[in-house]
Amino acid sequence: MRDFPYMPLDVVRLRDSDISAIVSGDEFRCAVLMWCASWHQVPAASLPDEDVVLAQLAGFGRVVREWKRVRVGALRGWIKCSDARLYHPVVAEKANEAWAAKLTQRWRTECARIKKMNQRQGTDMPFPELASFLSLPPALCPPGHGVQGRGKERGIYADWDPAAAGAGRAAVADDASPPPLSPSPCPSPPASRALELALLLRAQGAAVAPANPQVLDWAARGVSDAQALQALDVAQRRRAAAGSQQPINAGFLDSILSGEVLQGKSAKPSRHHGIGATDFREGVSDDGRF
């Protein structure tokens, strides 16, 4: 994450959080500095549990005594994990979302590169599915730069030479096939599906992350796009009815999915499915009156 200069800030979530109401001004200042410092740590969203280092990150330099006065409030919400480092769940959620967006952009760039290669060389190479692209090992993941010149191709088909195999749609033989798109089992299918669900829901305004355990559970349970959007539609209606500006998170959606959508209790179609899925007779009686 060190090439990510910006860290997203969920304004409503921070404003309504406990830390904004409980801790002192100095503790809040240090808390924000801790979030910023963890954004570029390795792993991202983590901090070493060492007061000398934390004092430096919080702006106290070598005066560890002053840091210890604000440590409890500044580290509110941080969790010490098995690697002896501190992790913040919200910062980790934002880091996962940013990384997923970067990988998705790389996938779009790779599709554009393949399209240009097909046009230039007269080939008909297929475009990778998002899940297949994410399952590639790091060595095959393209850096996200566009194709320059007419030199050797880069990316998932870097080792495939269409000229040597007889380039052109009519001359492409079996031995000219590109390498498979899924040589690595990492990430697992549920993780890839969780990313697809998260991107789908975030495009409609939900605040969910692909690494969220509930989103991973939806992927493992086989939740479809239609079911996810139906749950989101119900959640948005409830927020609107309550006049609430709270973000729609994974926990809220999971309660609707488990309690209504997957149980078959909600029959209303989602408005996100287009005009063809909308029931225009909703609220109209059998005799045609409203």
Order of alpha helices (4+ residues) and beta strands (2+ residues): alpha-alpha-alpha-beta-alpha-alpha-beta-beta-alpha-alpha-alpha-alpha-alpha-alpha
